[in-house]
Amino acid sequence: MTQTMMKKPRGLKRRFLLQSALVALLSSPLATYLTHAEGTEAKRVLAIGGAVTEIVYALGEQDRLVGRDSTSSYPPEATALPDVGYIRALSPEGVLSVKPDLILARENNGPPEAVEVLRSTGVRWVDVADDFTLAGISENIAIIAAELGVPEKGEALKKKVAADIARARAKLASIERRHKVMFVLALTDDKVNAAGKNTAAGNIVELAGGDNVITEFSGYKQISNEAVIEAAPEVIVMMNGRGDSGDHQSPNALLEAHPALSMTPAVRNGRIIRMDGLLLLGFGPRTGEAISKLADAFYGHEH
Amino acid sequence: MSISLDAVATQRAGSDAGDRSVFARRIILVLAVTLLLTAVLSLASGATDTSAVSVVWALLTGQDDLVSAVERVVILDIRMPRTLLGMMIGASLAVSGATMQGLFRNPLADPGIVGVSAGAGLGAVTFIVLGGSVLAPVAALFGIYHVPFAAFLGGLAFTFALYRISTSNGRTSVATMLLAGIALGAMAGAFIGLLVFWADDEQLRDLTFWGLGSVAGATWPKVLAVAPIIVPILVFAPFMARGLNAMTLGEATAQHLGIHVQVFKRVAIVMVAAATGAAVAVSGGIGFVGIVVPHLLRLSIGPDHRYLLPACALLGAIMLLFADAVARQIVAPAELPIGIVTATVGAPFFLWILLRRRGLMDI
């Protein structure tokens, strides 16, 4: 019996016993209980959070997934799983309807009342930290692998991810000067919403060898046109589909027409990078790929 | 006294008043039966395939071992509080709406007119955004229910302020209250805007969802917290009917008919503020019920508050339970905010009724 089983709350065992009573006519309750105990790990896993789902897939344990949240869109086959809604607006019954026996949820899930009701069912609930750092990725892989009862696979994945990241970062040794980068989260009504410190976007830009031009605030905030010009980013990074003119000939027409963005070196030199949001900001097993792609986009001509 | 007021109501309801009161009683009966059916539907429907009937039966007959922990939670801790909360919220919003429209003689008055919604919104948003940082010690005091508490207190505070602003020399001016309400609403909007600026991404989504309303977070503590406020108000509301009927003739006439207008206004405002504040606190912003339900009923059973108020309570509860049943099924296992359903289903239906019966629109 692994540690995972021992950590399970008593309520869960009690539930197994109750269920066992139901099949008492078919087999002895003790036999049923023992059969389940041999398997030790959860058989029906609900993954809440894009990176959580990705880690389960990367561990090769996707066959045990019975559901996901609306932010879990990678790998594409994950979208075929039932969607229990947005991570902060979970519905208790919706979550229970996929009959999970283990819920792996990114931190900051909610609403708190719903989560409390869910915890009271005895279904095992595990919070996975929302940590946009390299150490955080390893930690999360270890937690999820342990919960799934596959710690060896977790160790292997940790090594692979660390190696990917190291390889991607090694290329940065040769760069002469770090470029000034602005991550534009949204360009709604021509207003620029940029990433500051302590954000997934800010961190991935720094990891890929860029300098985030916004150092004055944490989080994502709308900034004035003058501040955009003053910041003078050499590169602008956006998520796919954001600020896209929809015209394949000149997808950056909106940025080129923008009074402030058009003045930045980034737009004047056409250095606008668009990448998949979950890849870029997920801080999951693909972080090495994200760093590598972003670094190539920043310094492709230098290394 | 009561005879003359009845006569007033009869006169206003038109020549077919006799028929209308019989009709109104029948409608109330039909609504009561419909509410029962809707409540059963609400208990029986959900994303899981748990059977409410078999679980309740097993628990009532002591066969607890036939019910799994999950089934028990689904029926007892998820669906039951949700159904009860939905009924109370729908009823209190509709009755509050009818009361305010009668008191203010304004067809556009909704429960929010006494400042509750703006205050509750400000209270909720303040704690959604600052509850984890600056206000964390206060939030910790109320545990996971700090947002509902803040919303309730915010709603009451705004109503109190609005009442004080619009009352001078012992007389509350309806016009001042309407205008001051707009000013207070704008102030709340400005503060909310400031908080939105400080908010991070997730908090922004939280407050968007709060504004759209939901009873998905229904729990027993919430039911037990709002029931002592809403239930007595719903029971007392029909006793306001004569006063509201008199008020529709104007304050001076009501005074002459023996209604103590100032006391009456104060009681009505406090009741509406408490009922709406409690409802908004636990469900967020569920719009539309307070306007649509009273008008639908006025168009069918007439403006006599003796029938209108009970009918509003019933239809409000039905509408909310029905909207919630749709909200939890349509995108299962995810769930739509209920405010979206009440508006998308309610608005076209209301327009349709309005177009058919526009000649009969009355307060």
Interface residues (C-beta under 8 A of the other chain):
Chain A: G11 R14 R15 L18 Q19 A21 L22 G67 S70 P82 D83 V84 G85 Y86 R88 A89 S91 P92 E93 G94 V95 L96 S97 V98 K99 N108 G110 P111 P112 E113 A114 E116 V117 S120 T121 G122 V123 G219 Y220 K221 Q222
Chain B: G46 A47 T48 D49 D65 L66 V67 S68 A69 V70 V73 V74 D77 I78 R79 I144 Y145 F197 D200 D201 E202 R205 D206 F209 S214 A216 G217 A218 T219 K222 R328 V331 A332 P333 A334 E335 P337
